Amino acid sequence: MRVGSERRASPDASLPFRPFSLGGGGRQYVNIWVTLQMRGCLGEQISTTVSSLPLTYRVFGVTRHTTIYLPETIQVEGGPGEKCA
């Protein structure tokens, strides 16, 4: 995971994640870049979508889980003539 401190920062402007602390009412933007790795093949006219990502984090040593819902759905489609064995 890489983290940027500005909204809509690019991956090139980000730094490796480091734990950080916030004071009461504090706020920190965290940009998360994700690489999707798929097994298998998407044949012609077959698609899959991603609309949320699971996230695990720790606060005061307690592990928590949540789901991040993306502002837009990502759709991956098989290319024309793509054949899967």
C-alpha positions as semicolon CSV with decimal commas, in nm:
position;residue;x (nm);y (nm);z (nm)
1;M;0,000;0,000;0,000
2;R;0,115;0,352;-0,076
3;V;-0,026;0,663;0,082
4;G;-0,065;1,018;-0,044
5;S;-0,148;1,307;0,186
6;E;-0,351;1,504;-0,068
7;R;-0,687;1,428;-0,219
8;R;-0,655;1,282;-0,567
9;A;-0,278;1,250;-0,550
10;S;-0,111;1,028;-0,807
11;P;0,076;0,709;-0,712
12;D;0,400;0,887;-0,809
13;A;0,335;1,151;-0,541
14;S;0,275;0,892;-0,270
15;L;0,495;0,739;-0,002
16;P;0,506;0,389;0,146
17;F;0,249;0,360;0,424
18;R;0,368;0,455;0,772
19;P;0,152;0,443;1,086
20;F;0,033;0,787;1,196
21;S;-0,158;0,944;1,484
22;L;-0,438;1,197;1,483
23;G;-0,544;1,433;1,757
24;G;-0,908;1,468;1,859
25;G;-1,116;1,569;1,558
26;G;-0,811;1,524;1,332
27;R;-0,843;1,416;0,971
28;Q;-0,597;1,259;0,728
29;Y;-0,663;1,170;0,367
30;V;-0,532;0,829;0,267
31;N;-0,519;0,745;-0,101
32;I;-0,516;0,373;-0,163
33;W;-0,396;0,232;-0,496
34;V;-0,506;-0,122;-0,570
35;T;-0,379;-0,373;-0,821
36;L;-0,638;-0,632;-0,919
37;Q;-0,501;-0,972;-1,003
38;M;-0,742;-1,217;-1,159
39;R;-0,715;-1,588;-1,209
40;G;-0,855;-1,733;-1,522
41;C;-0,982;-1,565;-1,831
42;L;-1,267;-1,340;-1,935
43;G;-1,401;-1,462;-2,267
44;E;-1,559;-1,242;-2,529
45;Q;-1,868;-1,060;-2,394
46;I;-1,793;-1,177;-2,037
47;S;-1,730;-0,914;-1,771
48;T;-1,679;-0,873;-1,400
49;T;-1,717;-0,567;-1,182
50;V;-1,554;-0,429;-0,869
51;S;-1,757;-0,185;-0,661
52;S;-1,607;-0,232;-0,314
53;L;-1,286;-0,345;-0,144
54;P;-1,239;-0,508;0,197
55;L;-1,005;-0,316;0,430
56;T;-0,841;-0,438;0,751
57;Y;-0,673;-0,193;0,987
58;R;-0,568;-0,159;1,352
59;V;-0,656;0,106;1,606
60;F;-0,483;0,088;1,944
61;G;-0,382;-0,269;1,863
62;V;-0,740;-0,379;1,789
63;T;-0,793;-0,522;1,440
64;R;-1,097;-0,388;1,260
65;H;-1,254;-0,466;0,926
66;T;-1,462;-0,250;0,696
67;T;-1,562;-0,224;0,334
68;I;-1,468;0,070;0,113
69;Y;-1,733;0,141;-0,148
70;L;-1,586;0,294;-0,462
71;P;-1,739;0,613;-0,603
72;E;-1,765;0,437;-0,940
73;T;-1,788;0,071;-1,036
74;I;-1,493;-0,069;-1,229
75;Q;-1,590;-0,309;-1,508
76;V;-1,340;-0,543;-1,671
77;E;-1,448;-0,700;-2,000
78;G;-1,308;-0,981;-2,212
79;G;-1,171;-0,861;-2,543
80;P;-1,318;-0,934;-2,887
81;G;-1,222;-1,283;-3,001
82;E;-1,086;-1,379;-2,655
83;K;-1,111;-1,756;-2,605
84;C;-1,070;-1,927;-2,270
85;A;-0,962;-2,289;-2,239
